[in-house]
Amino acid sequence: MRDTAATSAQPAMIVMSIWCSSLSLSSRSLAIALVICVTLVYFSYSFNACLLASISRSLQQ
């Protein structure tokens, strides 16, 4: 599941990097934005996985 999450997040990263470079931001702010984006994507996928596991457990009971 994490492999599909990583591959689906790559086009968004490419679009974001193109968008940030078109704004001609400094490399430091670009790195900060990239780290924030990766962190948000990671937490959203882990939260969704936890939510799905909780739903499947409640359905099995």
N, C-alpha and C positions, 0 to 999 in steps of 0.2 A: 504494500500500500504506500509505503514511503517513496518507492521508486516512481510510481505514477504521480505522486504529489510533486516530486522534484521536477519531473519532466513537464508537468502542466504549469509549473511556476516559471519556467525558463522564458517563455515568450513575454510574460509580463515584465520580467527583469530586463529583457532586451528593449522593450518599449520604454520602460522607465529610464534606462540608461541613455537612450537616444533623446528622450524628452529633457532629461537633466542636462545633457551636453548641448542641446539647442539653446538652453537658457544660459549657457556658458557659466555655470557655477564653478566654484573652486573645487579642486580634487578632494579637499577635506570635507566639504559639505556634501559632495557626491558620495563619499565613503560613509558618512553618517546616515544619509538617506537610504543607502543600500543596506546597511546593517539594520536599520529600523524596519525596512520592508521585509528582510529575511526573517527577523524576529517575529514580526506580526504574522507572516505566512506560517512559520513553524508553530506558533501558539494556536493559530486558528485550526490547523490540521490536527494538532494533538487534542484540542478541545473537542473537535468533531469526532475523533476516534473514541475519546472517552465517553461522549454523549451516545454514540452508537452502541458502545459496549454496555452502557447502562440501560438503554432501551431494550437491547436483546436479552439482557438478564431479566428485566421485568416482564418481558413477554414469555420467557420460558417458565416463569413461576406460576 
